[in-house]
């Protein structure tokens, strides 16, 4: 069975803290994605990666960075957390097969105080 | 311009009735894919159905079908014989040639007994 795990379901951080959100997939997928989900805005792509050490900016990369040192792991980094980064963060992975869906993790609900 | 537009923030349907959730998209790519996902209150994203831009037949998966009208750039989801468990948020998404995904803002469906 396909599995995407995220390091935390809930996280509370202070403004200015460095925050790491980890995502691990066990399907040997080439592609991995980070989204944030906000009410009324749907899912917005922050960054995606199509290979180890490769990354592409999505629609809202400002304030975020990513790291993909190993194929199975894709990390989202908030260098200096701000209150407007309070959100639900969803990680997803996908194979190179065009027709296949993304598989999503359970999400991390981040609160920045 | 919005890549994916879902104009119905909320919909109600009587149990056992059919319901159509609207989705229009905007792309200049010739090759693209369209996806629908369901997100229940528990938060997980569940893949429902896929339509490729070159697929001649409308996709069907059980009670879900996708009404694909390429010239109108619409990809509406039809749920037949609604069940109480269909109450959830529904997201339309598009994958472009770049492998980037775009999501709509979602439609909240409530099935009334």
Interface residues (C-beta under 8 A of the other chain):
Chain A: X31 X33 X35 X40 X41 X42 X43 X44 X45 X48 X50 X56 X58 X59 X88 X90 X92 X94 X98 X99 X101 X102 X103 X104 X106 X107
Chain B: X4 X6 X9 X33 X35 X43 X44 X45 X47 X50 X52 X91 X93 X95 X98 X99 X100 X101 X102 X103 X104 X105 X106
